């Protein structure tokens, strides 16, 4: 597994021609505990599999991740967004499934700037306000990850739906401002400026019904 070069703009943070999965570790020595991950490049030949040593890029890791949860995978998408494996299941098979699902999903983790741009964009967005310690939240993220696979592509509106995640543990002030009182809370932001909240876990098909 090769080490990511953060000075190289093709590393994934800025969008790339092929999806990239990066394993963030406390130090390079931690890779010795995850030898089965070496099988990932062969299992996912269309995905660039790299690792990042957080002892070298501590500020980057702290800004993006909870350092207590390392090692942790992040997938960087061809659209320029990224997704974090909040479920943080360590087995080879769980990690492989996360990477395979997340690289094709339009789900993005949002920074504060990206969040502000999303809610003001005039586009159709679902923002999922969640806490990474909340089991129903993590199940809902899985449903959102699969949502576009069940959308009728003949629909004029739903294929344009964008989905963003806001970590309320990290951005508590954003969630308070949005009126979030329990987790998970989702909000549908429509092009005409309406906001519709729905609270709790919902299966993907139910989410589509709520949008309709």
N, C-alpha and C positions, 0 to 999 in steps of 0.2 A: 504494500500500500504506500503510495507516494505522499509526501507532505505538501500541503497546499502552500502556494506562494502568494501571500496577501498583497504584495507589491504588483502582482500581475493582474490586470483588470479582467482577464478572461477566467479568473479563479472561480467565478460564480456569483459573487456579491453584486456584480454589475450586469448580470444577464450573460448568457453564454449560448453557443450554438448547440450544445448538448447538455442535458440535465446533469447536475453534479450533486453527489452526496458526500458530506464531510463529517467524519467522526471527530468530535472535539474531545480531547483527553487532557487530564491534568499535566501529564508529561509523556514523552515518547515511551518511557518504560511501561506505561499502562497498556500499550499495545500487546505486550506479552501475555496479558490475561485474556485477550480476545483473538486468539489465533484462528478461530473458525471464521472470523470476518474476512480472512484472506480469500475465502471462496466466493465472496460477493462479486468481484469483477467478472468471473466466469459465469455466474448466475444471472448477472444484469449487464450484458455486454454493451448496451446502449447508454449506460450511465457511467460517468466518471466517478470513481470511488477514491477519495483522498482522506487524509487525516490532518488535524490541526493541533499543534502542541500549545496548550494555553499557558505554559510557563514562558513562552516566547511572545505571546500576543495577549497578555492578561487583560488589557483594557477592552480589546475587541470581544473577548469571551465574556467579560463581566457585563458589557453593554447588551449582549445578545442572549445570554443564558444564565441560569442559576448554577453557579459553580459547584454547589453541593450535589448536583445531579449528574455530574460527569462520570463516565463517558456518555455522550449524547450525540445522536445523529441530527444533522440539519440538511435538508435538501434545498438546493438552489435551482430555480426553474428557468426555463428559456425566456420566460416573460420578465425576468428580473426580480421576482418575488422569492420568498423562501418560506419553508415550513419546518417547525421544530417537532421532534418526536417527544411530545410531552408525556405520553404514556410510559416512555422510557423502559420498555421491556427489553431485556438484555440478550435474549436468545437469538441465535443466527436467523431462525425462521421468522421471528417477530420483526426483526430489523429488516430482513429482505422484503416482507410484506409491506412494511411502512414505506420503504423507498419506492417500491413498485407502484403503490397507490398514490403516493404524494406527488410524484413527478408529473403525473397526468392530471392532477386535480388543480382547479383554479383557486384553491384555498391559500390565503397568504397571511402570515403573521404581520401585524401592522405596528410600525413605530408611531410615536405621537404625531409626527409630521404626516406620515402616510394616512393615519386615521383622520386627521383634520381635512386632508385633501379628499378623502373618500366621501365623507358626509356632506361636503360642499360641492361635489363633482357634478350633481345633476344626473347621475347614473343610478341604476338599480343595484343596491348593495344590501347584503345581510351582514351585520356586524354581530359577532358572537362575543359577548362579554363573559369571561370565564375566569376560574382560578385553577391553577395547575394541580392543586391538592384535592380537587373535587371530582370523585369518580363519575357522577353523571355528566359533568362537563367534558371529560375525556371521551365518554361514549358518544356524546353529541358531536364532538369534533370528528369522530369517525364517520358519523352519518353525513356531515357536511362534506367530508372528503369524497364521499361516494355520490353526492347529490346529482352532479352533472351527468353521471352515467345513466340516470333514470329519467332525465328530462327529455320530453318530446322535442326533437330538433325542428319539427314543423311549427312549433309555437313561435309567435313573433317576438315575445318578450323574454321568456325564461332562459333561453340560451345566452342572453346578454347578462344574466345575473352574476355579480361578483360577490365573493365571500371573504370577509376579513376577520381575524382574531385579535382581540384585545385582552391581554393578560392583566387582570384587575389586581393581582398581587404586585405587579410592577408599575402599573399606571392607575393607582387607586383614585387619583384626582379626576381622571377621565371618566371612570365608571361612576363616581359620585355625581359628577356633572350631568351624566346621562340618566341619572335617576335609578341606577341599578341597586336593588335591595336584596337580591338573592341570586345564587348561581345554579345553573347557567341562565343568563338572560340574553335573548337575541332581539335585535331590532332591524326591521326592514325599512330602509330609506329609499323612497321612490323619487323618480325624476321630477315630480311636481311638488316636492318638498314635504310630503307627509312622512310620519314616522310611526310605525306600528310595532309595539313590543309584544313578545311572547316569552313566557317564563317556563323553565324546566326542560327536561329531556324530551325530544321528539324523534321518531323515526323519520328517515329521509322522505318517505311518501307523505307523511303527515305534514312535514315542513312545506312541501309543495302545495298541499291543500290550504295551509295557513296563508301562503302567498296569494293564491287565487282568491 
